[in-house]
Each structure stands twice: as structure tokens, then as C-alpha cells.
Amino acid sequence: MTVNTDIIILHTTKFGENSLVIHTLSREYGRRSFLVRGIGKRMPASFFLPMNILEADIAESAKSTLFTVKNLTPKYALLGIRNNIYKNSITMFISEVLYRVIREDSNEQGLSEWCEKEILLLDNMEGSFSNFHIRFLLELAVILGFSPDGKDIAPFAGDRMETMDRFLKASFEEAMLIPLSGPVRNELAETLLRYIEFHSEATVNVKSLKVLRELFQ
């Protein structure tokens, strides 16, 4: 049986000489890993950049839980992201967060559709987007059912609660314009990661936050 679906790339693991295990999100399968054979000219490594959205045929098998992916095609070029080191770094960060927080074989309703919307939003953004990952983490907490509010986040925010409260009350457009220094932005991201880690009971050791810390000073 073959299923056609859109998949979002979260992470990859090398498998042999010319194969990859890709860790993905999709509407049909949720958080699921698949095997891709024949990496090369037909399926270049650029297909598998963090948060790329690909059209794929999934070949299901009764003999293995690791289904095979065939006929991969990028659904969007995402040139606004791939031509911008800052946006690229944000996608690296959010893909790592999703990879570590969302459990394998889980299927959070609406998660893949929301992620696709967020990717396209970032791709098309002009002007300020330095706070994008802060807003993303807040909305992710809502999607996961944690319903963050001031009282819930306060134990994690410490003396940054006043600034966090501005994000909780702001529209997306307003949130992008909240003035933050690099260190404060990093503290807010770390606060939200601790909050998500606590409620998801996952270990969220996001190494790519260091890259954002260096870029968004």
C-alpha cells in the first residue's frame, strides 16, 4: 500500500552509504520516521534541510514498522528562508524543539498543519522576525494542550515575567515588535523551553539555541 502525503523534515540520521532515516511530521502519520534510499542527484541533501515540506509517497509494509519513502518532491522552494542565515537558524531551532518534544508515533491533531503555516509565514516575513521563535514556542505550548498563562508560566519566568506577559497578551504583529536585547530574548526562549519540558515530561536539550544566541545579539 502506498500513501501520498506531505511530510515536514525535523531531523535525519544517516543509514548506510546512500540512505537516510528521516524524522518527520505529517497529518497522516504524526511524528514518524521513514527510510529514504538513493540519496544523491535524484534526491539531493538539500531536500532534507530542517522544516522543509516535501510531497512524498509512503510505501507501507506489513513486514516492518520503518516504512520507505519514494518520489520525494519539495512542495515549496522556501527561498525566503534558505537565502537568509537568520531565518535558517530559526528553522534549525524549531525543528530541533519539535524533534525532541514530540514523541515518535504520536499524532497531535492539527500540529503538522500549524507547522506548515508557521514555516510559510516565516518564509514570507519582511522586516522584524527576531522574536519569531519566542512566539512559536508559546503557540506550540497551546497546540500541545498546555494553555500557558501568566500564573502557569510565572514559576519558570522569574524576573522576566513582565516581559513574558507582554508576549502572552500581544497579537503576532505586536509580538514581533516588542523590543528585546539579545540576552533577554535568550532568557525568554530558555524559560519557555523549561516550561514545555516540564509539561511534556521530555528532555529538551536544544543545542541550536546557542546559534540563535550568537546571531540575535
VEXDO-255834 format. One record per residue: x, y, z of N, C-alpha, C in turn; residue in one letter. Coordinates in steps of 0.05 Angstrom, whole numbers, plus 5000, padded with zeros to 4 digits. Layout:
N
XYZXYZXYZA/...
REM end
This chain:
217
501749765000500050005000501850255000M/501150444983502650694981500850934988T/501751105006500251335015501651595006V/500251774993501452024985500852235007N/502852365016502552565038504652775037T/504352985052506353185056507753135083D/510453145082511953105107513753345112I/514153405138515853625147518353505159I/520653585150523253465160523953595186I/524353425207525353515233528253445237L/529053215228531753115234532452885215H/534952835211535752605194537952445208T/538052185203540052015213541151845189T/543751855185545051705164544651405168K/544051265146543450985147544850845123F/547150735128548750625106549950835088G/550750755064552250935046550451145033E/548151065023546451255007543651265017N/543251225043540551225054540351405079S/537951495085537451655109534951545123L/534951565149532451555164531651845169V/529251915160528352195163526152195185I/526452385203524552415225522652645218H/520152585217518252775204515652825219T/514253025211511453065219509653055194L/507352945197505352945175502552915187S/500652995171497852975181497052675184R/497852505165497052235166498552065187E/501052115191502751945209503652085234Y/503152345237504152475261507152485261G/508452445284511352435286512252155279R/513552125257514251855247516951865232R/518451645234520951615219520551445195S/521951515173521751355148524551315137F/524851115120527351055107527251165079L/529451305071529751405044532251285032V/531951145010534251024996535051194972R/537551174964538451304940538851604942G/540051694964540651974967542852054947I/542452264932544452344912543252554893G/543752524868542752724849539752734847K/538452494848535552484846534252594871R/535452554894534452654920536752784934M/537453034927539853164940539453214969P/541653254983541553305012539953555019A/539753745000538253995005535253945009S/534253715000531453645005530953615035F/532953555050532553465078533453675098F/533453925090534054145109531854175129L/532454275153530454295174527954445166P/525654325171523054445166522254465136M/523854335118522954315091520254155090N/518554225071516054095067516153945041I/515853685041516153515018513553355012L/512953334987510853144978512152874976E/510952664987512252404988510152184984A/511151964973509651714972510751524994D/509151445012509951265034509150985027I/511150805024510650525018510450375045A/508050315053507650165078508249865074E/509049745095509749465094508849325120S/507749085116506948925139509348795153A/511648795139513948665150515748845167K/515249105166516949295181515449535189S/516049645212514849895221516250135209T/518650095197520150315185519350315155L/517350475149516350485121518350635104F/518250595078520050715059518750945044T/520351155040519351395025520351384997V/518551444978519351454950518151714937K/519351784914518252014899517952274915N/520152354927520152604942520352844924L/518753044930518753294915518353534934T/520053734934519553974951516854104944P/515254154964512654284960512954584956K/514954704970515454984969518455024966Y/519255234952522155294950523255414975A/521655564991522555685016525055855012L/525156014991527456174985527856395006L/525656495017525856695037527256605062G/527156345067528556225090531456145082I/531656005060534255885052536256095044R/535356335037537256545029537756745052N/537056665076537356835100538456675123N/540856735132542156585153540556595179I/539256815185537656845209535156665209Y/533756675186531356505184532156215184K/534356145170535255875170535855775198N/537055945214537655875242535155835259S/533155995253530555955268529355695261I/529355615235528255355227529855125240T/532455155242534054955255533254925284M/532755145297531955145325529155015329F/527155105313524454995318524254705309I/525854615289525854335282526954165304S/529054265317530254115339528354105363E/526954325369524954315390522854105385V/521754105361519653915354520653625355L/523153585345524353315345524653215374Y/525253385392525753295420523253285437R/521253455430518853465447516653275437V/516353245411514153075401515152785400I/513652615414514552335416514052185389R/515751995383515451825360512751675361E/511451675338508851535334506451685347D/506951915359504752075369503552245346S/501052315349499752475327498052685340N/499252915345497753145357496053265335E/493453275339491653375319492253665312Q/492553715286492953985276495854075277G/497653915288500454015292501854055266L/501753855248503153885222502054115205S/499454155206498254375190499154645202E/499254665228500154905241503054965235W/504754755236507554785230507954885201C/506454775182506654865154505955155152E/503855235166503055525165505255695177K/506555615198508655765211511155785193E/511755575179514055575161513655775138I/511255765127510655945105510556235114L/509556275138509456545150512356655152L/514156495164516956585167518256635140L/517656455121518856475094518056745081D/515656835086514657075073515057335089N/516057305113516257545130518357735120M/517757995121519658205117519758375142E/521958515146522158675170522958505194G/522058575217522958455242521858175246S/523557975251522657705258524357585280F/525857755294527757655314526257525337S/523757585341522257465363520557235354N/520957145329519256935318519256685335F/521656595343521856345358520656355385H/520556595397519156625423516156585419I/515056715399512156675394511556385386R/513356265370512955985362512755805386F/514555835406514555665430511955705446L/510955955447508455995461506055855447L/505955885421503855765406504055455406E/506555355406506955065408505754955434L/506255105456505155015482502154995481A/500855185467497955175464497054935447V/498454885425497854665407498054395423I/500054385441500454135456498554115480L/496854315484494854305504495654405531G/497754565533498654655559497354915568F/496155065549494755315555496255495573S/498555605564500155775581498756035588P/498956105613498056375622500156475642D/499656715652501556835670502156675695G/500056565706500256415731501856155726K/501356035703502655775697505655815690D/506256035677509056075668510756215689I/509456355708510956515727513156365742A/512756115751514955975765517455935748P/517155945721519355895703520656165694F/519156375695519956635683521656805702A/521256775728522856935747522357235743G/524457395742524157685739523657775710D/523257585692522557645664519457615660R/517957585681515157525678513657765665M/514458005671513158245660513458245629E/515858185620516258165591514757935579T/514757705592513357475582510357525580M/509357685600506557745600505757915575D/507658085566507158235542506758055518R/508357845516508057655494505357505496F/504657435521502157285524499657455515L/499857715518497557885512497758005484K/500057985470500458125445499357955421A/498558095400497957965375500657885363S/500557725341503057645328504657885319F/503358075306504658315296505858475319E/504458505341505458655364507858505376E/507758235377509858085390512458115374A/512258135348514758175332516058435337M/514558635347515658905351516458955381L/516158765398516958805426519958835427I/521059055436523959095436525358925457P/527258765449528758595467531658605461L/533358595482536158555478536658265473S/538958195462539657915457539457745482G/540657835504540557665528537757625539P/536057825537533257795547531757595529V/532157625503530857435484531657145490R/534257105496535156845502533956735528N/533656915548532456825573529556745569E/528156895553525356825547525156555533L/526856505514526856245500527456025520A/529456065537530155855556527855815576E/526456025584524156005601521955825589T/521355875564519255725550520155435545L/522655385540523655115537523354965564L/524055095586523654965612520754905617R/519055095610516155055614515154815597Y/515854805572515054585554516254315564I/518754325572520054085583518553975607E/517754155625516354065649513653935642F/512154065624509453965618509453725599H/511453705583511553485564513053245575S/514453285598516053075610518152975591E/519153155574521253085555523753225563A/526053125553528553265557529053445533T/528953705537529153885515531854035516V/533953895509536654005509537154105480N/536354345475536454455447539154585442V/540854455428543554555423543554795404K/541554805386541555025366540755295378S/539855295403539255555416541855715418L/544155585421546655725422547155885396K/546355775373546655915348545056175347V/542456145356540756385357541956595377L/543056495399544156675419546456845406R/547956725389550256865377549357045354E/547256965339546357135317544657375326L/542857325345541057545353542057675378F/544257805377545457945399544058225404Q/
REM end
